[in-house]
Structure formats: structure tokens, C-alpha cells
């Protein structure tokens, strides 16, 4: 059980419909994601907020219905 670990911010350039975008991923260590307290499921939406006062990135689980009302779209990924 590991509730803390060192992750990494990863950035990549992506092109979609002729426009270039920066994509950012946050790598979460396996030992953290496999902890029984890990509150996320692969593919589920999450709310991402910046807490300016604490200078922190906050990631919280969010219901699909609420996420959809904020513009999130469920994507069917190819396997």
C-alpha cells in the first residue's frame, strides 16, 4: 500500500485538424494507482483545478453526468 509516490509531468505536441496543441500528462506511479484508496478508474472523468493559493494541482473524481455538463465527452478507445 503506497499513498504517495513521485510522479512526472510529461508534455507532447499533438496535431489535430491542422492545429498544433500541447498535451500534458501526469504520470502516476503504479504503486500509488494500485493502492486500494486510489479513487479513479481508467477512462473515468476527473475534475482538474489549480489552487493558486497553495500552488497545487488538484485532481478529483467527477460523475460522468456532471462532467458531460461541463463539456466532457466519453471516448471509445480502440483496443
PyMOL CGO cylinders between C-alpha atoms (Angstrom):
from pymol import cmd
from pymol.cgo import CYLINDER

trace = [
    CYLINDER, 0.00, 0.00, 0.00, 1.50, 3.32, -1.11, 0.3, 1, 1, 1, 1, 1, 1,
    CYLINDER, 1.50, 3.32, -1.11, -0.45, 6.53, -0.86, 0.3, 1, 1, 1, 1, 1, 1,
    CYLINDER, -0.45, 6.53, -0.86, 2.43, 8.71, -2.01, 0.3, 1, 1, 1, 1, 1, 1,
    CYLINDER, 2.43, 8.71, -2.01, 4.98, 8.46, -4.78, 0.3, 1, 1, 1, 1, 1, 1,
    CYLINDER, 4.98, 8.46, -4.78, 6.96, 10.61, -7.18, 0.3, 1, 1, 1, 1, 1, 1,
    CYLINDER, 6.96, 10.61, -7.18, 5.17, 11.24, -10.47, 0.3, 1, 1, 1, 1, 1, 1,
    CYLINDER, 5.17, 11.24, -10.47, 6.23, 13.08, -13.59, 0.3, 1, 1, 1, 1, 1, 1,
    CYLINDER, 6.23, 13.08, -13.59, 4.72, 15.79, -15.78, 0.3, 1, 1, 1, 1, 1, 1,
    CYLINDER, 4.72, 15.79, -15.78, 5.04, 14.78, -19.43, 0.3, 1, 1, 1, 1, 1, 1,
    CYLINDER, 5.04, 14.78, -19.43, 4.46, 17.13, -22.37, 0.3, 1, 1, 1, 1, 1, 1,
    CYLINDER, 4.46, 17.13, -22.37, 3.97, 16.28, -26.04, 0.3, 1, 1, 1, 1, 1, 1,
    CYLINDER, 3.97, 16.28, -26.04, 2.99, 18.20, -29.15, 0.3, 1, 1, 1, 1, 1, 1,
    CYLINDER, 2.99, 18.20, -29.15, -0.09, 16.93, -30.98, 0.3, 1, 1, 1, 1, 1, 1,
    CYLINDER, -0.09, 16.93, -30.98, -1.69, 17.91, -34.29, 0.3, 1, 1, 1, 1, 1, 1,
    CYLINDER, -1.69, 17.91, -34.29, -5.45, 17.72, -34.78, 0.3, 1, 1, 1, 1, 1, 1,
    CYLINDER, -5.45, 17.72, -34.78, -7.34, 19.15, -37.74, 0.3, 1, 1, 1, 1, 1, 1,
    CYLINDER, -7.34, 19.15, -37.74, -4.24, 21.05, -38.81, 0.3, 1, 1, 1, 1, 1, 1,
    CYLINDER, -4.24, 21.05, -38.81, -3.72, 22.79, -35.45, 0.3, 1, 1, 1, 1, 1, 1,
    CYLINDER, -3.72, 22.79, -35.45, -0.85, 22.06, -33.10, 0.3, 1, 1, 1, 1, 1, 1,
    CYLINDER, -0.85, 22.06, -33.10, -1.59, 21.58, -29.41, 0.3, 1, 1, 1, 1, 1, 1,
    CYLINDER, -1.59, 21.58, -29.41, 0.46, 20.91, -26.32, 0.3, 1, 1, 1, 1, 1, 1,
    CYLINDER, 0.46, 20.91, -26.32, -0.74, 17.88, -24.41, 0.3, 1, 1, 1, 1, 1, 1,
    CYLINDER, -0.74, 17.88, -24.41, 0.23, 17.37, -20.80, 0.3, 1, 1, 1, 1, 1, 1,
    CYLINDER, 0.23, 17.37, -20.80, 0.05, 14.07, -18.93, 0.3, 1, 1, 1, 1, 1, 1,
    CYLINDER, 0.05, 14.07, -18.93, 0.66, 13.40, -15.27, 0.3, 1, 1, 1, 1, 1, 1,
    CYLINDER, 0.66, 13.40, -15.27, 2.35, 10.03, -14.68, 0.3, 1, 1, 1, 1, 1, 1,
    CYLINDER, 2.35, 10.03, -14.68, 1.09, 8.38, -11.50, 0.3, 1, 1, 1, 1, 1, 1,
    CYLINDER, 1.09, 8.38, -11.50, 3.38, 5.65, -10.14, 0.3, 1, 1, 1, 1, 1, 1,
    CYLINDER, 3.38, 5.65, -10.14, 1.96, 2.13, -10.29, 0.3, 1, 1, 1, 1, 1, 1,
    CYLINDER, 1.96, 2.13, -10.29, 2.32, 1.62, -6.54, 0.3, 1, 1, 1, 1, 1, 1,
    CYLINDER, 2.32, 1.62, -6.54, 0.03, 4.63, -5.99, 0.3, 1, 1, 1, 1, 1, 1,
    CYLINDER, 0.03, 4.63, -5.99, -2.53, 3.70, -8.67, 0.3, 1, 1, 1, 1, 1, 1,
    CYLINDER, -2.53, 3.70, -8.67, -2.78, 0.15, -7.30, 0.3, 1, 1, 1, 1, 1, 1,
    CYLINDER, -2.78, 0.15, -7.30, -3.44, 1.34, -3.74, 0.3, 1, 1, 1, 1, 1, 1,
    CYLINDER, -3.44, 1.34, -3.74, -6.92, 0.42, -2.52, 0.3, 1, 1, 1, 1, 1, 1,
    CYLINDER, -6.92, 0.42, -2.52, -7.57, 4.10, -1.70, 0.3, 1, 1, 1, 1, 1, 1,
    CYLINDER, -7.57, 4.10, -1.70, -6.92, 5.24, -5.32, 0.3, 1, 1, 1, 1, 1, 1,
    CYLINDER, -6.92, 5.24, -5.32, -10.21, 6.99, -6.24, 0.3, 1, 1, 1, 1, 1, 1,
    CYLINDER, -10.21, 6.99, -6.24, -10.08, 6.77, -10.07, 0.3, 1, 1, 1, 1, 1, 1,
    CYLINDER, -10.08, 6.77, -10.07, -10.95, 4.26, -12.77, 0.3, 1, 1, 1, 1, 1, 1,
    CYLINDER, -10.95, 4.26, -12.77, -9.23, 4.22, -16.16, 0.3, 1, 1, 1, 1, 1, 1,
    CYLINDER, -9.23, 4.22, -16.16, -11.28, 6.27, -18.63, 0.3, 1, 1, 1, 1, 1, 1,
    CYLINDER, -11.28, 6.27, -18.63, -13.44, 7.94, -15.98, 0.3, 1, 1, 1, 1, 1, 1,
    CYLINDER, -13.44, 7.94, -15.98, -13.63, 11.74, -15.97, 0.3, 1, 1, 1, 1, 1, 1,
    CYLINDER, -13.63, 11.74, -15.97, -11.86, 13.82, -13.36, 0.3, 1, 1, 1, 1, 1, 1,
    CYLINDER, -11.86, 13.82, -13.36, -12.03, 17.48, -12.42, 0.3, 1, 1, 1, 1, 1, 1,
    CYLINDER, -12.03, 17.48, -12.42, -8.68, 19.27, -12.66, 0.3, 1, 1, 1, 1, 1, 1,
    CYLINDER, -8.68, 19.27, -12.66, -8.27, 22.55, -10.77, 0.3, 1, 1, 1, 1, 1, 1,
    CYLINDER, -8.27, 22.55, -10.77, -5.38, 24.86, -9.96, 0.3, 1, 1, 1, 1, 1, 1,
    CYLINDER, -5.38, 24.86, -9.96, -5.30, 26.06, -6.37, 0.3, 1, 1, 1, 1, 1, 1,
    CYLINDER, -5.30, 26.06, -6.37, -3.42, 29.33, -6.77, 0.3, 1, 1, 1, 1, 1, 1,
    CYLINDER, -3.42, 29.33, -6.77, -3.16, 30.00, -3.05, 0.3, 1, 1, 1, 1, 1, 1,
    CYLINDER, -3.16, 30.00, -3.05, -1.41, 26.68, -2.35, 0.3, 1, 1, 1, 1, 1, 1,
    CYLINDER, -1.41, 26.68, -2.35, 0.22, 26.47, -5.83, 0.3, 1, 1, 1, 1, 1, 1,
    CYLINDER, 0.22, 26.47, -5.83, -1.16, 22.96, -6.28, 0.3, 1, 1, 1, 1, 1, 1,
    CYLINDER, -1.16, 22.96, -6.28, -2.86, 20.99, -9.00, 0.3, 1, 1, 1, 1, 1, 1,
    CYLINDER, -2.86, 20.99, -9.00, -5.96, 19.27, -7.61, 0.3, 1, 1, 1, 1, 1, 1,
    CYLINDER, -5.96, 19.27, -7.61, -7.47, 16.26, -9.39, 0.3, 1, 1, 1, 1, 1, 1,
    CYLINDER, -7.47, 16.26, -9.39, -10.84, 14.93, -8.17, 0.3, 1, 1, 1, 1, 1, 1,
    CYLINDER, -10.84, 14.93, -8.17, -13.20, 12.22, -9.39, 0.3, 1, 1, 1, 1, 1, 1,
    CYLINDER, -13.20, 12.22, -9.39, -16.36, 13.58, -11.00, 0.3, 1, 1, 1, 1, 1, 1,
    CYLINDER, -16.36, 13.58, -11.00, -19.58, 11.87, -12.11, 0.3, 1, 1, 1, 1, 1, 1,
    CYLINDER, -19.58, 11.87, -12.11, -19.96, 11.34, -15.86, 0.3, 1, 1, 1, 1, 1, 1,
    CYLINDER, -19.96, 11.34, -15.86, -23.20, 13.32, -15.92, 0.3, 1, 1, 1, 1, 1, 1,
    CYLINDER, -23.20, 13.32, -15.92, -21.60, 16.33, -14.24, 0.3, 1, 1, 1, 1, 1, 1,
    CYLINDER, -21.60, 16.33, -14.24, -18.52, 16.05, -16.46, 0.3, 1, 1, 1, 1, 1, 1,
    CYLINDER, -18.52, 16.05, -16.46, -20.74, 15.94, -19.58, 0.3, 1, 1, 1, 1, 1, 1,
    CYLINDER, -20.74, 15.94, -19.58, -22.49, 19.14, -18.44, 0.3, 1, 1, 1, 1, 1, 1,
    CYLINDER, -22.49, 19.14, -18.44, -19.02, 20.77, -18.37, 0.3, 1, 1, 1, 1, 1, 1,
    CYLINDER, -19.02, 20.77, -18.37, -18.17, 19.63, -21.91, 0.3, 1, 1, 1, 1, 1, 1,
    CYLINDER, -18.17, 19.63, -21.91, -16.51, 16.24, -21.32, 0.3, 1, 1, 1, 1, 1, 1,
    CYLINDER, -16.51, 16.24, -21.32, -17.13, 13.52, -23.91, 0.3, 1, 1, 1, 1, 1, 1,
    CYLINDER, -17.13, 13.52, -23.91, -16.80, 9.81, -23.23, 0.3, 1, 1, 1, 1, 1, 1,
    CYLINDER, -16.80, 9.81, -23.23, -14.43, 8.32, -25.78, 0.3, 1, 1, 1, 1, 1, 1,
    CYLINDER, -14.43, 8.32, -25.78, -14.44, 4.77, -27.01, 0.3, 1, 1, 1, 1, 1, 1,
    CYLINDER, -14.44, 4.77, -27.01, -10.80, 3.81, -27.30, 0.3, 1, 1, 1, 1, 1, 1,
    CYLINDER, -10.80, 3.81, -27.30, -9.60, 1.22, -29.76, 0.3, 1, 1, 1, 1, 1, 1,
    CYLINDER, -9.60, 1.22, -29.76, -8.19, -1.84, -28.05, 0.3, 1, 1, 1, 1, 1, 1,
]
cmd.load_cgo(trace, "trace")
